[in-house]
Amino acid sequence: MSNILTKISALPGAVKGILFFVLITRLTYFMVWPFIAIILSTEYSLSPSQVGVMMTVSAYLSFIVGIYGGALSDIYERRTIIILGCVIAVIAYGTLGVAKDPITFSVGLVLVGISYFFIDAPSKAISSDLLEESELREFSLQARYFLVNVAAVLGPLIGLMAGLNAQRMTFFMTAVSYIPFAIYAMSLSVPCGSGRGQEGATMGIHQRLKLAMTHGPFMIALCSGFITFLLFAQIETTLPQYLHIADPQTAISLITVLFSTNAIVVIAVQPIAIQYLGGFSTSFKISVGASIFCFAYAMMYAIRPDSMLSWMAVAVLYSVSEAVLMPNVSVQLDKLAPKENRGAFLGVASMVVLGIYTGPFVGGVLLESFGKSTFLILSSMCLSVVVVQFLLNNRLSEKNSLEN
């Protein structure tokens, strides 16, 4: 614990400030976002499939625009893009708050996604720009993931206690939370990205994005991250559907226990993982996390749907896996991003979240086609992450050999 406190104190003020506002904005976000589907179905009488299509299409549309946020932060000041992202967020959540029809609501969803991408990549890039030491950079990304998890746990609870869940007022609260973030970003005194150099100044946005998308090791790591996010999406979508189909009587209580266990274990285990796995390579940590997840999915296939203790044990397993695996996906992509085009690379790295948006569709098709055997297929997919990490290590070894 003392080691973690030492690292926190070593973080620059700008990094601490960004982490604080990440916590605040995500806290208000999670007060309402888990209940978006309820709002869409109750206020607009949309079917589950219509809700799914609306949210998935909105996510992909926002990514198409949002991917430019990181590249723009390499040309202009990163804080400028963050401020723009905050302004878009205020407009986006305000739109959700006043929307009277599904089309307007969809526009709000797209703007929410764009604002996320415009804030996420540049703010991560600022932290990496200010932290030359690899260990501190990794710690800042781990801390970011930890705070988002804290927000994911506390946000819905605060909303529930305040009676804000599924109410439009929460959207306006979320919008307001981005205003102090924008004001803080204005006060940041940090350099822009590669625009500082002559070569970087002449490189266009599309050139930067192409550079990222043709970077072999980076794209291999991105593939690994996409699969990882797709697999974890099944915990929130496919698993609850399976439990409800298998035993509708106990499904709700069991799902509640699993989600609560997941939140508690992740928050408890991540600081321990940071402390004791710090000396191992990022690739090794990802492989360990994926292997644990593989075992968890295999157990899901083996146990009975009504065995509460067995499912709690599985929840502990996949939660430990999440605490080890998920933050290190971001760490690995950050390490592979060259300093001179870090914003563009981290913008492309945001593509991993498309795994979350694609996950429900993939899981639904698998569950409908293979039933319980879906968990064995998902278990095998976890091993593919280990294989991809092996290929990445070989690629990096070959590259280092050629350079030497």
C-alpha positions as CSV (number, residue, x, y, z in Angstrom):
1,M,0.0,0.0,0.0
2,S,2.9,2.4,0.8
3,N,4.3,1.8,-2.7
4,I,0.9,2.7,-4.2
5,L,0.7,5.9,-2.1
6,T,4.3,6.8,-3.2
7,K,3.3,6.4,-6.8
8,I,0.2,8.6,-6.3
9,S,2.2,11.4,-4.7
10,A,4.7,11.1,-7.7
11,L,2.0,11.8,-10.3
12,P,2.0,15.4,-11.7
13,G,-0.8,17.7,-10.7
14,A,-2.3,17.6,-14.2
15,V,-2.5,13.8,-14.1
16,K,-4.2,13.8,-10.7
17,G,-6.6,16.5,-11.9
18,I,-7.6,14.5,-15.0
19,L,-8.1,11.3,-12.9
20,F,-10.3,13.3,-10.5
21,F,-12.6,14.6,-13.3
22,V,-12.7,11.1,-14.9
23,L,-14.1,9.9,-11.6
24,I,-16.7,12.7,-11.3
25,T,-17.9,12.5,-14.9
26,R,-18.1,8.7,-14.9
27,L,-19.9,8.8,-11.5
28,T,-22.7,10.9,-13.0
29,Y,-22.6,8.9,-16.2
30,F,-23.2,5.6,-14.3
31,M,-26.1,7.2,-12.4
32,V,-28.2,6.8,-15.5
33,W,-26.4,4.9,-18.3
34,P,-27.2,1.3,-17.0
35,F,-30.9,2.3,-17.2
36,I,-30.8,3.6,-20.8
37,A,-32.6,0.5,-22.1
38,I,-35.4,0.9,-19.5
39,I,-35.9,4.6,-20.6
40,L,-36.0,3.6,-24.3
41,S,-38.4,0.7,-23.7
42,T,-40.8,2.5,-21.3
43,E,-40.9,6.0,-22.9
44,Y,-40.7,5.0,-26.6
45,S,-42.2,1.4,-26.4
46,L,-39.2,0.0,-28.2
47,S,-38.6,-3.8,-28.3
48,P,-35.3,-5.2,-26.9
49,S,-34.0,-5.8,-30.4
50,Q,-34.8,-2.2,-31.4
51,V,-33.0,-0.9,-28.3
52,G,-30.0,-3.1,-29.1
53,V,-29.8,-1.9,-32.7
54,M,-30.2,1.8,-31.7
55,M,-27.4,1.6,-29.2
56,T,-25.1,-0.5,-31.4
57,V,-25.5,1.7,-34.5
58,S,-25.1,4.9,-32.4
59,A,-21.9,3.5,-30.9
60,Y,-20.4,2.7,-34.3
61,L,-21.3,6.0,-35.8
62,S,-19.8,7.9,-32.8
63,F,-16.6,5.9,-33.2
64,I,-16.3,6.8,-36.9
65,V,-16.2,10.5,-35.9
66,G,-14.6,10.1,-32.5
67,I,-11.5,8.3,-33.8
68,Y,-10.3,11.6,-35.2
69,G,-10.1,13.1,-31.6
70,G,-6.7,11.5,-30.8
71,A,-5.2,12.5,-34.2
72,L,-6.4,16.1,-33.8
73,S,-4.7,16.2,-30.3
74,D,-1.4,15.5,-32.0
75,I,-1.8,18.5,-34.2
76,Y,-3.5,21.0,-31.9
77,E,-3.2,21.3,-28.1
78,R,-4.6,18.2,-26.4
79,R,-6.5,20.4,-23.9
80,T,-8.3,22.0,-26.8
81,I,-9.7,18.7,-28.0
82,I,-10.6,17.8,-24.4
83,I,-12.5,21.1,-24.0
84,L,-14.3,20.4,-27.3
85,G,-15.2,16.9,-26.0
86,C,-16.6,18.4,-22.8
87,V,-18.7,20.9,-24.8
88,I,-20.0,18.1,-27.0
89,A,-20.8,16.1,-23.8
90,V,-22.8,19.0,-22.4
91,I,-24.8,19.2,-25.6
92,A,-25.2,15.4,-25.8
93,Y,-26.6,14.8,-22.4
94,G,-28.7,17.9,-22.7
95,T,-30.1,16.4,-25.9
96,L,-30.9,13.1,-24.1
97,G,-32.6,15.1,-21.3
98,V,-35.0,17.0,-23.7
99,A,-35.5,14.3,-26.3
100,K,-39.2,13.6,-27.1
101,D,-38.7,11.0,-29.8
102,P,-36.3,8.1,-30.6
103,I,-34.5,9.9,-33.4
104,T,-33.5,12.9,-31.2
105,F,-32.5,10.4,-28.5
106,S,-30.3,8.6,-31.0
107,V,-28.6,11.8,-31.9
108,G,-27.9,12.3,-28.2
109,L,-26.4,8.8,-28.0
110,V,-24.1,9.4,-31.0
111,L,-22.9,12.7,-29.5
112,V,-22.2,11.0,-26.1
113,G,-20.0,8.5,-27.9
114,I,-18.2,11.3,-29.8
115,S,-17.5,13.2,-26.6
116,Y,-16.1,10.1,-25.0
117,F,-13.6,9.5,-27.8
118,F,-12.6,13.2,-27.9
119,I,-11.9,13.2,-24.2
120,D,-10.5,9.7,-23.6
121,A,-7.6,9.5,-26.0
122,P,-6.3,13.1,-25.5
123,S,-6.5,12.9,-21.7
124,K,-4.7,9.6,-21.7
125,A,-2.1,11.1,-24.1
126,I,-1.5,14.0,-21.7
127,S,-0.8,11.6,-18.9
128,S,1.6,9.7,-21.0
129,D,3.3,12.9,-22.3
130,L,3.9,14.0,-18.7
131,L,5.1,10.7,-17.4
132,E,8.2,9.6,-19.2
133,E,8.8,6.8,-16.7
134,S,7.1,3.7,-17.9
135,E,6.2,2.4,-14.4
136,L,4.3,5.7,-13.5
137,R,2.6,5.8,-16.9
138,E,1.3,2.2,-16.3
139,F,0.2,3.2,-12.8
140,S,-1.8,6.2,-14.1
141,L,-3.7,3.9,-16.5
142,Q,-4.3,1.3,-13.8
143,A,-5.6,4.1,-11.5
144,R,-7.9,5.4,-14.3
145,Y,-9.4,1.9,-14.7
146,F,-9.8,1.6,-10.9
147,L,-11.6,4.9,-10.6
148,V,-14.0,4.0,-13.5
149,N,-14.8,0.8,-11.6
150,V,-15.5,2.8,-8.4
151,A,-17.8,5.1,-10.4
152,A,-19.5,2.0,-11.9
153,V,-20.3,0.7,-8.5
154,L,-21.2,4.0,-6.7
155,G,-23.0,5.7,-9.6
156,P,-26.1,3.5,-9.8
157,L,-26.3,3.3,-5.9
158,I,-26.2,7.1,-5.6
159,G,-28.8,7.5,-8.3
160,L,-30.9,4.9,-6.6
161,M,-30.7,6.5,-3.2
162,A,-31.5,9.9,-4.7
163,G,-34.3,8.5,-6.7
164,L,-32.7,9.6,-9.9
165,N,-32.6,6.3,-11.9
166,A,-34.4,6.4,-15.2
167,Q,-35.3,10.1,-14.7
168,R,-34.4,12.8,-17.2
169,M,-32.9,15.1,-14.6
170,T,-29.9,12.8,-14.3
171,F,-28.9,13.6,-17.9
172,F,-28.7,17.3,-17.0
173,M,-26.6,16.4,-13.9
174,T,-24.2,14.5,-16.1
175,A,-24.0,17.4,-18.6
176,V,-23.2,19.9,-15.8
177,S,-20.4,17.6,-14.5
178,Y,-18.4,18.2,-17.7
179,I,-18.4,22.0,-17.3
180,P,-15.8,22.1,-14.4
181,F,-13.8,19.5,-16.4
182,A,-13.7,21.9,-19.4
183,I,-12.7,24.8,-17.1
184,Y,-9.9,22.7,-15.6
185,A,-8.7,21.7,-19.0
186,M,-8.4,25.4,-20.0
187,S,-5.9,25.8,-17.1
188,L,-3.7,22.9,-18.1
189,S,-0.3,23.9,-19.3
190,V,0.7,20.9,-21.4
191,P,2.3,20.6,-24.8
192,C,0.5,19.4,-27.9
193,G,1.5,16.2,-29.6
194,S,3.8,15.8,-32.5
195,G,2.8,19.2,-33.9
196,R,5.9,20.4,-32.0
197,G,8.2,19.1,-34.6
198,Q,8.5,20.1,-38.3
199,E,7.8,16.6,-39.6
200,G,4.8,16.2,-37.3
201,A,3.4,19.6,-38.3
202,T,3.2,18.5,-42.0
203,M,1.6,15.2,-41.3
204,G,-2.2,15.2,-41.9
205,I,-4.9,13.5,-39.8
206,H,-5.4,10.6,-42.2
207,Q,-1.6,10.0,-42.5
208,R,-1.4,9.7,-38.7
209,L,-4.3,7.2,-38.6
210,K,-2.9,5.2,-41.4
211,L,0.4,5.1,-39.5
212,A,-1.4,3.6,-36.5
213,M,-3.4,1.1,-38.6
214,T,-0.3,-0.2,-40.4
215,H,1.8,-0.6,-37.3
216,G,2.0,-4.4,-37.0
217,P,2.6,-4.9,-33.3
218,F,0.1,-2.2,-32.3
219,M,-2.6,-3.8,-34.5
220,I,-1.9,-7.2,-33.1
221,A,-2.3,-5.8,-29.5
222,L,-5.5,-4.0,-30.7
223,C,-6.9,-7.4,-32.0
224,S,-6.1,-8.9,-28.6
225,G,-7.9,-6.0,-26.8
226,F,-10.9,-6.3,-29.1
227,I,-11.3,-10.0,-28.3
228,T,-10.9,-9.3,-24.6
229,F,-13.6,-6.6,-24.5
230,L,-15.9,-8.8,-26.6
231,L,-15.4,-11.7,-24.1
232,F,-16.1,-9.5,-21.1
233,A,-19.2,-8.1,-22.7
234,Q,-20.7,-11.6,-22.4
235,I,-20.7,-11.3,-18.6
236,E,-23.2,-8.5,-18.7
237,T,-25.3,-9.8,-21.6
238,T,-25.0,-13.5,-22.5
239,L,-24.6,-14.8,-19.0
240,P,-27.7,-13.1,-17.6
241,Q,-29.7,-14.4,-20.6
242,Y,-28.5,-17.9,-20.0
243,L,-29.4,-17.9,-16.3
244,H,-32.8,-16.5,-17.0
245,I,-33.5,-19.2,-19.6
246,A,-32.2,-22.0,-17.4
247,D,-34.0,-21.0,-14.2
248,P,-36.2,-17.9,-14.3
249,Q,-37.2,-18.3,-10.7
250,T,-33.7,-17.7,-9.3
251,A,-32.2,-15.7,-12.2
252,I,-32.8,-12.1,-10.9
253,S,-31.3,-12.8,-7.4
254,L,-28.4,-14.7,-8.8
255,I,-27.5,-12.1,-11.4
256,T,-27.6,-9.4,-8.6
257,V,-25.3,-11.4,-6.5
258,L,-22.9,-12.0,-9.4
259,F,-22.8,-8.3,-10.4
260,S,-22.2,-7.3,-6.7
261,T,-19.5,-9.9,-6.3
262,N,-17.8,-8.7,-9.5
263,A,-17.7,-5.1,-8.4
264,I,-16.4,-5.8,-4.9
265,V,-13.7,-8.3,-6.1
266,V,-12.4,-6.1,-8.9
267,I,-12.0,-3.0,-6.6
268,A,-10.3,-5.2,-3.9
269,V,-8.0,-7.2,-6.2
270,Q,-6.7,-4.5,-8.6
271,P,-4.5,-2.7,-6.0
272,I,-3.1,-6.1,-5.0
273,A,-2.4,-7.0,-8.6
274,I,-0.6,-3.7,-9.1
275,Q,1.5,-4.4,-6.1
276,Y,2.5,-8.0,-6.8
277,L,2.5,-8.2,-10.5
278,G,4.4,-5.0,-11.2
279,G,7.6,-6.9,-12.0
280,F,6.1,-8.9,-14.8
281,S,5.7,-8.0,-18.4
282,T,2.4,-6.6,-19.6
283,S,2.0,-9.4,-22.1
284,F,2.5,-12.0,-19.3
285,K,-0.2,-10.3,-17.1
286,I,-2.7,-10.3,-20.0
287,S,-2.0,-14.0,-20.7
288,V,-2.5,-14.8,-17.0
289,G,-5.7,-12.9,-16.9
290,A,-7.0,-14.5,-20.1
291,S,-6.1,-18.0,-18.7
292,I,-8.1,-17.4,-15.5
293,F,-11.0,-16.2,-17.6
294,C,-10.7,-19.3,-19.7
295,F,-11.1,-21.5,-16.6
296,A,-14.0,-19.3,-15.4
297,Y,-15.9,-19.9,-18.6
298,A,-15.2,-23.6,-18.5
299,M,-16.7,-23.7,-15.0
300,M,-19.8,-22.0,-16.2
301,Y,-20.3,-24.9,-18.6
302,A,-19.8,-27.4,-15.8
303,I,-21.9,-26.1,-12.9
304,R,-25.7,-26.2,-12.4
305,P,-27.7,-23.0,-13.1
306,D,-29.2,-23.0,-9.6
307,S,-25.9,-23.5,-7.6
308,M,-25.5,-20.1,-5.9
309,L,-22.1,-20.9,-4.3
310,S,-20.6,-22.3,-7.5
311,W,-21.7,-19.2,-9.4
312,M,-20.2,-17.0,-6.7
313,A,-16.9,-18.9,-7.1
314,V,-17.1,-18.3,-10.8
315,A,-17.8,-14.6,-10.3
316,V,-14.7,-14.4,-8.1
317,L,-12.6,-16.0,-10.8
318,Y,-13.7,-13.8,-13.7
319,S,-13.5,-10.7,-11.4
320,V,-9.8,-11.5,-10.6
321,S,-9.3,-12.0,-14.3
322,E,-10.8,-8.6,-15.1
323,A,-8.7,-6.9,-12.4
324,V,-5.5,-8.3,-14.0
325,L,-6.5,-8.3,-17.7
326,M,-8.5,-5.3,-18.5
327,P,-6.3,-2.4,-17.3
328,N,-3.3,-4.0,-19.0
329,V,-5.0,-3.9,-22.4
330,S,-4.8,-0.1,-22.2
331,V,-1.2,-0.3,-20.7
332,Q,0.0,-2.4,-23.6
333,L,-1.5,-0.2,-26.3
334,D,0.0,2.9,-24.6
335,K,3.4,1.3,-24.5
336,L,3.2,0.5,-28.2
337,A,2.1,4.0,-29.2
338,P,5.1,6.2,-30.4
339,K,5.5,9.4,-28.6
340,E,5.3,11.6,-31.7
341,N,1.9,10.3,-32.7
342,R,0.6,9.1,-29.3
343,G,-2.8,10.8,-29.7
344,A,-3.6,9.2,-33.0
345,F,-2.5,5.8,-31.8
346,L,-4.6,6.1,-28.6
347,G,-7.5,7.3,-30.7
348,V,-7.3,4.1,-32.8
349,A,-6.8,2.1,-29.6
350,S,-10.3,3.2,-28.5
351,M,-11.5,0.7,-31.1
352,V,-11.3,-2.0,-28.4
353,V,-14.5,-0.7,-27.0
354,L,-16.3,-1.9,-30.1
355,G,-15.8,-5.3,-28.7
356,I,-18.3,-4.4,-26.0
357,Y,-20.8,-3.2,-28.6
358,T,-20.3,-6.3,-30.8
359,G,-20.3,-8.7,-27.8
360,P,-24.1,-8.8,-27.2
361,F,-24.8,-9.7,-30.9
362,V,-22.0,-12.4,-31.0
363,G,-23.1,-13.8,-27.6
364,G,-26.8,-13.8,-28.6
365,V,-26.1,-15.8,-31.8
366,L,-23.9,-18.3,-30.0
367,L,-26.4,-18.8,-27.1
368,E,-29.3,-19.3,-29.6
369,S,-27.2,-21.7,-31.7
370,F,-25.3,-23.7,-29.1
371,G,-27.0,-23.2,-25.7
372,K,-24.8,-24.0,-22.7
373,S,-21.9,-25.0,-25.0
374,T,-21.5,-21.3,-25.7
375,F,-19.3,-21.2,-22.6
376,L,-16.9,-23.7,-24.0
377,I,-16.6,-21.6,-27.2
378,L,-16.0,-18.5,-25.1
379,S,-13.4,-20.4,-23.1
380,S,-11.6,-21.3,-26.3
381,M,-11.7,-17.7,-27.4
382,C,-9.9,-16.7,-24.1
383,L,-7.0,-19.0,-25.2
384,S,-6.9,-17.1,-28.5
385,V,-5.9,-14.0,-26.5
386,V,-2.9,-15.9,-25.1
387,V,-2.0,-17.0,-28.6
388,V,-2.2,-13.4,-29.9
389,Q,0.1,-12.3,-27.1
390,F,2.6,-15.0,-28.1
391,L,2.5,-13.8,-31.7
392,L,3.0,-10.2,-30.5
393,N,6.0,-11.1,-28.5
394,N,7.5,-12.9,-31.5
395,R,6.8,-9.8,-33.7
396,L,8.4,-7.5,-31.2
397,S,11.4,-9.8,-30.8
398,E,11.9,-9.9,-34.6
399,K,11.6,-6.1,-34.7
400,N,14.2,-5.6,-32.0
401,S,16.6,-8.1,-33.7
402,L,16.4,-6.1,-37.0
403,E,16.9,-2.8,-35.2
404,N,20.0,-4.2,-33.3
